[in-house]
Amino acid sequence: MKMRNDSNKTMGFLARYLLLGALFFSVWGAAPKVSAQEILLEGPLAGQAAVRKMVQYRNLRFSVGPQFGYTLLNEYMHNFMPGVKLEFNVTDWLGVGVVGFYAFNTPTSLTKHIGKSSDIGGSPTVPSDSNWPSYTGAANFKNQVSRLQSIVMAQLALVPFRGKMSIFEKAFVGIDGYLFVGGGVVIFQQRKDCTAVEDEVRAGEYPCGDLGLMQGGARLNDKKTRVKGAPTFGLGFTAYFNDWIGLNLEYRLTPFKWNAGGTDESGQAGAQWVLASDANGDLFWTTEAGGKGNYPDKRIDKEDQTWNANQSIILGVVFNFPTKPRISD
């Protein structure tokens, strides 16, 4: 009797589990599978915009504002560049504009160090046969090196990134990230083309000066203003603190060729200067064969120019007009 009751209980439990399993599978099989794409295309969001009521800080707005730049990796001169930026944004992701900077120059530590250099007697260093015309002396070196004067560039800006940024979880500002590319002109002062080979003065050249006079302390004044075309490109970010004022930060490259140090850089290895002594033990510089080239060629000319990336960091403020941005549907 007991075995029959246990068997009935076991069959009862088994029947319940089978019934629950059948019910579960019937409900699971009958429920339709819904994907996010189906919700977007067929559900309540079908045909709706990805973002509604989006503030379009750039769309059909004109922006203008002061900028301040500083060039990086300076060899001989620091360049502090106040300027201005003008831009018109055709859409919220495309803009065209122009930027201009004027450079103020101050000597780097290297230039100051060379300008204060002295010989073993304590007198300022002067050029010699071995380094003339590359070196014009401690008193002249600051005037020998090139100086950036101004940059004017037209550019196209693409704005693929935008969003919001939290400031200490208390305030939120709109931000966007942009890429820009363009071109324009760079204006700079550079040492004039000259030669120290007096019997081979070429067209457009002039003598670099009298070495004897330079050794006696004569001042160098042979700069020439030059204008060169150059590309520009980089990336930047803008933070909008209200409807019409923003803060922008840029990393910019404007590569061009110049002779930054005003030195003789061109030519293949040739005669080498060595220190020798005469019968009295006095030291003097002389040359010895060191190759078939003509370096140094004793000229300051375009062959001595090298590429400079001219990297800079730009910080600025932009004012947008109209002062009220467009808002999407």
ZAMARGU-4260 file (C-alpha; in steps of 0.2 Angstrom, whole numbers, plus 5000, padded with zeros to 4 digits):
<rodrens>
0) 5000/5000/5000 | 5014/5012/5004 | 5023/5007/4988 | 5008/5012/4978 | 5006/5029/4987
5) 5025/5033/4983 | 5022/5028/4965 | 5007/5039/4964 | 5017/5054/4971 | 5031/5051/4959
10) 5020/5051/4944 | 5011/5066/4951 | 5028/5076/4952 | 5033/5070/4935 | 5017/5075/4927
15) 5018/5093/4935 | 5036/5095/4928 | 5031/5089/4911 | 5016/5101/4910 | 5027/5116/4916
20) 5040/5111/4903 | 5028/5110/4889 | 5020/5127/4894 | 5037/5135/4894 | 5042/5129/4877
25) 5025/5133/4870 | 5026/5151/4876 | 5045/5153/4871 | 5041/5146/4853 | 5026/5157/4851
30) 5035/5174/4856 | 5042/5183/4841 | 5060/5188/4841 | 5063/5207/4840 | 5079/5215/4836
35) 5084/5233/4838 | 5084/5236/4820 | 5066/5230/4819 | 5061/5242/4833 | 5069/5256/4823
40) 5061/5251/4806 | 5044/5244/4812 | 5041/5249/4830 | 5037/5266/4838 | 5054/5273/4833
45) 5051/5269/4814 | 5057/5284/4804 | 5062/5295/4819 | 5078/5305/4819 | 5093/5299/4828
50) 5094/5315/4839 | 5080/5327/4842 | 5081/5345/4847 | 5100/5345/4844 | 5109/5362/4847
55) 5119/5366/4831 | 5132/5377/4836 | 5140/5379/4819 | 5127/5377/4806 | 5126/5393/4795
60) 5135/5403/4808 | 5149/5415/4806 | 5163/5415/4820 | 5177/5427/4824 | 5189/5428/4838
65) 5206/5432/4845 | 5219/5418/4845 | 5236/5416/4853 | 5249/5403/4847 | 5266/5397/4852
70) 5278/5387/4841 | 5286/5371/4848 | 5303/5364/4847 | 5311/5381/4844 | 5330/5380/4840
75) 5335/5398/4840 | 5320/5409/4843 | 5304/5407/4853 | 5289/5413/4843 | 5274/5421/4852
80) 5259/5423/4840 | 5244/5434/4843 | 5231/5433/4829 | 5213/5431/4823 | 5202/5418/4816
85) 5187/5420/4804 | 5176/5406/4799 | 5159/5403/4791 | 5151/5386/4794 | 5141/5380/4779
90) 5134/5366/4789 | 5136/5359/4807 | 5151/5348/4800 | 5159/5359/4787 | 5167/5376/4788
95) 5179/5387/4778 | 5189/5401/4785 | 5206/5411/4787 | 5218/5413/4801 | 5232/5425/4803
100) 5246/5427/4816 | 5260/5440/4819 | 5275/5433/4828 | 5285/5441/4842 | 5302/5433/4844
105) 5313/5430/4859 | 5330/5421/4859 | 5331/5403/4865 | 5343/5397/4879 | 5354/5390/4865
110) 5355/5407/4856 | 5358/5416/4873 | 5372/5404/4877 | 5381/5406/4860 | 5379/5425/4862
115) 5388/5425/4878 | 5402/5413/4873 | 5420/5418/4876 | 5437/5412/4871 | 5450/5406/4883
120) 5455/5424/4885 | 5438/5429/4891 | 5434/5439/4875 | 5418/5436/4865 | 5420/5423/4852
125) 5423/5429/4834 | 5423/5420/4817 | 5438/5411/4810 | 5444/5404/4793 | 5437/5387/4799
130) 5419/5393/4802 | 5416/5408/4792 | 5403/5412/4785 | 5393/5400/4796 | 5397/5409/4812
135) 5398/5428/4813 | 5403/5429/4831 | 5395/5430/4848 | 5390/5448/4846 | 5381/5445/4830
140) 5373/5427/4832 | 5356/5434/4838 | 5355/5444/4822 | 5361/5429/4811 | 5347/5417/4815
145) 5330/5418/4806 | 5315/5426/4813 | 5297/5421/4810 | 5286/5436/4806 | 5268/5431/4801
150) 5257/5417/4795 | 5241/5419/4785 | 5232/5403/4780 | 5215/5399/4772 | 5208/5382/4778
155) 5194/5370/4777 | 5187/5362/4793 | 5179/5346/4795 | 5169/5342/4811 | 5166/5323/4813
160) 5165/5323/4832 | 5153/5332/4844 | 5146/5329/4861 | 5145/5336/4879 | 5158/5337/4893
165) 5155/5337/4912 | 5164/5349/4923 | 5166/5342/4940 | 5149/5334/4937 | 5141/5351/4940
170) 5140/5359/4923 | 5140/5353/4905 | 5147/5361/4890 | 5145/5357/4872 | 5161/5351/4863
175) 5166/5347/4845 | 5182/5340/4838 | 5188/5345/4820 | 5201/5342/4808 | 5208/5356/4796
180) 5218/5358/4781 | 5223/5372/4770 | 5237/5383/4764 | 5244/5401/4763 | 5260/5411/4765
185) 5273/5412/4779 | 5283/5428/4780 | 5300/5428/4789 | 5317/5436/4790 | 5332/5426/4785
190) 5350/5430/4781 | 5354/5436/4764 | 5362/5425/4751 | 5380/5429/4751 | 5397/5421/4748
195) 5414/5421/4756 | 5423/5416/4740 | 5427/5433/4734 | 5432/5429/4716 | 5416/5418/4713
200) 5402/5430/4717 | 5386/5424/4708 | 5371/5434/4702 | 5360/5439/4717 | 5374/5436/4729
205) 5385/5448/4738 | 5401/5446/4749 | 5396/5440/4766 | 5408/5453/4773 | 5426/5456/4778
210) 5432/5442/4790 | 5445/5454/4797 | 5432/5467/4801 | 5420/5454/4809 | 5434/5448/4820
215) 5437/5466/4825 | 5419/5467/4831 | 5409/5473/4816 | 5391/5471/4817 | 5381/5460/4805
220) 5365/5468/4797 | 5361/5457/4782 | 5343/5451/4785 | 5330/5450/4771 | 5311/5447/4772
225) 5305/5432/4762 | 5288/5426/4758 | 5285/5407/4755 | 5269/5397/4751 | 5266/5383/4764
230) 5252/5370/4768 | 5244/5369/4785 | 5235/5355/4794 | 5230/5349/4811 | 5216/5346/4823
235) 5207/5355/4837 | 5193/5356/4849 | 5180/5369/4854 | 5170/5370/4870 | 5154/5380/4870
240) 5150/5389/4886 | 5134/5397/4880 | 5125/5399/4864 | 5138/5410/4856 | 5155/5410/4865
245) 5167/5396/4863 | 5185/5391/4868 | 5196/5383/4855 | 5212/5373/4857 | 5222/5368/4841
250) 5238/5358/4837 | 5244/5365/4820 | 5258/5361/4808 | 5264/5373/4794 | 5279/5365/4786
255) 5291/5376/4775 | 5310/5377/4771 | 5321/5390/4778 | 5339/5392/4785 | 5335/5394/4803
260) 5352/5396/4809 | 5359/5407/4794 | 5373/5394/4792 | 5382/5385/4778 | 5374/5368/4778
265) 5375/5362/4760 | 5388/5352/4750 | 5397/5335/4751 | 5411/5331/4763 | 5427/5339/4757
270) 5442/5347/4765 | 5442/5346/4783 | 5449/5359/4795 | 5462/5353/4808 | 5472/5361/4822
275) 5490/5362/4818 | 5506/5370/4826 | 5520/5379/4818 | 5539/5377/4823 | 5536/5389/4838
280) 5522/5379/4845 | 5509/5391/4840 | 5492/5384/4835 | 5483/5388/4819 | 5469/5380/4809
285) 5473/5373/4792 | 5464/5361/4780 | 5468/5343/4775 | 5460/5332/4761 | 5445/5323/4768
290) 5434/5320/4752 | 5430/5325/4735 | 5416/5336/4740 | 5415/5355/4742 | 5408/5356/4760
295) 5408/5369/4767 | 5405/5378/4750 | 5407/5395/4759 | 5390/5401/4753 | 5374/5406/4762
300) 5360/5402/4749 | 5344/5392/4746 | 5354/5376/4746 | 5356/5378/4764 | 5338/5378/4768
305) 5330/5363/4777 | 5312/5358/4781 | 5304/5364/4797 | 5287/5357/4803 | 5284/5373/4812
310) 5273/5365/4825 | 5262/5376/4836 | 5249/5376/4850 | 5234/5388/4847 | 5222/5394/4861
315) 5208/5406/4857 | 5190/5412/4860 | 5177/5412/4846 | 5161/5423/4845 | 5147/5415/4834
320) 5134/5425/4825 | 5119/5425/4824 | 5120/5423/4843 | 5107/5410/4844 | 5111/5393/4836
325) 5099/5383/4826 | 5090/5368/4834 | 5086/5353/4825 | 5068/5346/4824
</rodrens>
